[in-house]
Amino acid sequence: MHWARPARVSGRALDPRQSIPMRVLVVGSGGREHALAWACARHEASPEIICAPGNAGTAQLGTNVAVSVTDGPAVARLGREREVDLVVIGPDAALAAGVADVCREAGLIVFGPSAAAAKIEWSKTHAKQVMDRAGVPTARWLSGDRESRSDLFDFVLDLDGHCVVKADGLAAGKGVAVCDTREDAFAALAACLNEGRFGDAGRVVVVEERLRGPEISVFAICDGRRYQLLAPARDYKRAHDADHGPNTGGMGAYAPAEDRSPPLIEVAERVVEPTLAALADAGTPFVGCLYVGGMLSPDGFRVLEFNARFGDPETQVVVPLAGPDFLDRLLAAARGELTGPAPAPVVGAAVVVVAAAQGYPAAPRADDAILGLDDLDDDVLCFHAGTARDQRGRLVTAGGRVLGIVGRGRDVATARRRAYQNLERVHFAGMWSRSDIAIPPVGARR
């Protein structure tokens, strides 16, 4: 398919025989956004890619523009000035700030939910209420603030400390404490409610029953009513091997996660469909990527959380398996036009291993030179997450999760081997990673 649109000058259409490539604006600067930009760029129409603000990796695909991801008017102005055909919003903070709303009001076509629909991510309490209203299977839970601490403490005692304490708002993936004892849970509550460790995000907390079993991430591309599922993925949140250490934004992932996972049709019928219906009935139809974070517990599939966007690093293994028509699906969803048969079955597998900076996740070091990327195999992907160019033009670290090295193969074992073989060729001072990403069997991680 040749995909182009009539050239325009100041909004006036020119001769339709003259055309310019489609333009896509990807909002964000992490590994997720690099992966999304790469997936859009591989479309046969060779669209022009603009990233705001992007990173050193996205600069190789198109143009980076220094715009804050939460500055809705600036993002919308950029989209209008560049006459983009689609805005793809990556970060949760941008969605919570209403960037999608501002862009739509400016007449742009947007893949990303409104702030009201995205509340399913930026308020854990709201997400649980939606689950209950939609009949979605989830863990027992209770929400509260400083004024209702006694109720939260009683619930912790009822669970004998085997619980998960979550900051209600967005906390960069670090506002979750998985607790084994009452003391752990009480300390996590104090960190949010007394110490203000997560600021406004932790003024309200959710305490939920701790479930055990393998986790799975399911991604649904939604147009408000209809949806298409992508390959299920499994990620690794804890910093160190064997799931030790603090929670992070994610140290690796693999797809498809088919071992011990429920059939996707079950997730679709029991979770995605009723959730979309509940959001539409509430007047907040969901247009974008609905991320279902679930667990296969001894009692069956349970939803742990919803996110209102693609996961990171899961996106780095899901989009390479999605096929070259990925951009078509994003645009169809943004237009409310998802139709036709389900995507073709996934062929092969992908594994991503994150190379992290020294000090991550607490205080990552920056400005270390990155070497070895030119030595990677041609069929191995490298998605930049925290990178930049210094004044001398060197590629340097500029974040906690620096790179995602993605191996692909006929199965997960092959993809894993390719990822780690190529990771060994990359170096920067203080670089570290987990060594057990995608090692079977995957056990309980909550």
Steps between C-alpha positions, in 0.01 A plus 500: 500500500629845410407729784523872443278801533450811288766761551378814678624852542335702777217248505423531125508175305725499196482282191409152636762348271759670720536319829717491807562204730276443795625664820483339842573683825611272786486666843758380753869432547545144625553151369127462444491803276807392304330164442174667393685735265691205352178303451334795323806571286513144364163544326526458124397862445819618678328767711688797637560462874507789746572438870433736787743515665649165393848371580823419320343187353187663362722766339621225265143440379383856452495840666509572873331815627562625855145510637390393848280191490251657742469832314179436308485835317862468386447143375182603319672802348782279375250258350315779323815669374640176359155392369535157655252229409521316831613581853611195704529576871733275697546607866241470774581850627405650162165320502426601859581861405234491229736534204273277290203725578684817398621342176151380408358844572759633255359271231776238508447123474633344820582150616473535876209529744354814649608592852162378628542160332867482606393536863484122491879521536567818690263408782533147635180551701309596188638198315379267775158663493480447122602135544229444760239675288596298193524169685871465421673240720751666733646478850322610817583864563448807715581864430561775753696805615644631826154545645413133443833347599341286769286325238807439286690361799209267581497377140876432516443298816217311332743409220772419758734738317488307171395797293601758241502869592463738207516876476171598339657737247784485252839432658722411202446128558651518850193556717431131565618304804459122498481395865565170679436615856283740696808707575579532130145616428490749788833645383366535145189677626714734709721580200196620308276653765749629757826561314348615172755298306291512182354849548143551389502157332519338844242706687256218431610137504353171391567187703417178322528131566832362382451246224756246387569360158654594167417847371392585148456829316231518232472799266180593321492765224160664553284744306247561779281202408709242316846363568782284368736308726877492459733222613494449878824587680664437834723757666737510796446787742748423779850636463701183554504132409244264653274802551700656781552868560275802455233541235611674183335613180593159357830317445398281207214317332414233249215424260294306431441392861305185429626266770243455778306800370123509447368499144480853361131445425442462875676829574305667220158380613548529877710816513539710185141494376328579832758767585455680167123478546521640855717792389273577204190485722668748736547744210876443479554274198853365484699568182857378524686206649332332796769315694369214711748399768384164628602192693416135461425425865398159639141627483526605135589815308488821705563858390766679704483836326404689189727738315377743239795463262757255370729350763872558525701284438226266369441719195855422391411131454135535398532738204774301320249213490205717394586514128554792262132602513530617861460864398183415307347362818592805707348733243184290467454503878557875521235551232254259662528265205640171632348234273583177324639172628733467793871547426693200369646264761832606646801336337817466706593659830687800641694564822623837629766544768541844651847649549471727803716781633697479821281604791166414337225507620586730791754746352618407149830643380506690171743613229689170463608426140318208335709270282441192288168568328665476158598141583144372541369242254289645222181321608535601866316814605625763742239737641631807678336597828735732687751629244617834365780660301747711693670816374763289325237293324565189709213268586467512880272375774217733600265291712463194720399247239742582221450243223282203412675227301241293311575156366259326263470135403272209426437452873564673832817302570655604168398861545642503852834367384523766228415779744765403756767427238463853367465662841856383571624723217359817658683692770478813710643565845288347773274312258302214651204279415311197619635166381179299530260666256283236328659203674236225521310408697369837612374473854304729724624857494262683727 
